[in-house]
Amino acid sequence: MRKISELRALTQDELVQEEKSLRKELFNLRFQRTTGELENPMRIRQARKEIAKILTIITEKQKGKITA
C-alpha cells in the first residue's frame, strides 16, 4: 500500500494505470473470495481504499489544486 505522498508524486497517466491495476486486483480478490481461496480478506478493503485515494488525487489534479 502506497502513501499519499508517493501517489501525489505520480503523473496523471501513472495514476490511471495504477487505478486499472488495482481494479484488476480487486476483481481477482473478489473472485478468490467467492471460490474460497482468499488468504487475506482485508486486502479487498485495502485495495478499495487505495482506489479511492487515487481517484481523489486525480480529481484534485484535474481541478488544478496540485501541480506536479
C-alpha positions in Angstrom: 0.0 0.0 0.0 1.4 3.3 -1.1 1.5 6.5 0.9 -0.4 9.6 -0.2 2.8 11.5 -0.8 4.0 8.7 -3.1 0.8 8.8 -5.1 0.8 12.6 -5.4 4.3 12.4 -6.9 2.9 10.3 -9.8 1.7 11.7 -13.1 -1.9 11.6 -14.1 -1.2 8.7 -16.6 0.6 6.7 -13.9 -2.3 7.2 -11.5 -4.7 5.9 -14.1 -2.5 2.9 -14.8 -2.3 2.3 -11.0 -6.1 2.5 -10.7 -6.6 0.0 -13.6 -4.1 -2.4 -11.9 -5.9 -2.1 -8.6 -9.3 -2.7 -10.2 -8.0 -5.9 -11.8 -6.5 -7.0 -8.5 -9.8 -6.2 -6.7 -11.7 -8.3 -9.3 -9.4 -11.2 -8.7 -9.7 -10.8 -5.0 -13.4 -10.9 -5.1 -13.3 -14.0 -7.4 -10.9 -15.7 -4.9 -13.3 -14.8 -2.0 -16.2 -16.4 -3.9 -14.3 -19.6 -4.6 -12.9 -19.8 -1.0 -9.3 -19.3 -2.0 -8.8 -15.8 -0.5 -6.0 -15.9 2.1 -6.2 -12.2 3.3 -9.8 -10.8 3.3 -8.5 -7.4 4.5 -6.7 -6.9 1.1 -10.1 -6.3 -0.5 -10.7 -3.4 1.9 -7.1 -2.0 1.3 -7.5 -2.2 -2.4 -10.8 -0.3 -2.3 -9.3 2.4 -0.1 -6.3 2.8 -2.4 -8.5 3.2 -5.4 -10.4 5.9 -3.6 -7.2 7.7 -2.8 -6.1 7.6 -6.4 -9.4 8.9 -7.6 -9.3 11.7 -5.1 -5.8 12.7 -6.3 -6.8 12.5 -10.0 -9.7 14.8 -9.2 -7.5 17.3 -7.3 -5.0 17.4 -10.2 -7.8 17.9 -12.8 -9.1 20.9 -10.7 -5.6 22.3 -10.5 -5.1 22.0 -6.8 -1.9 20.1 -7.1 0.9 20.9 -9.6 3.2 18.0 -10.0 
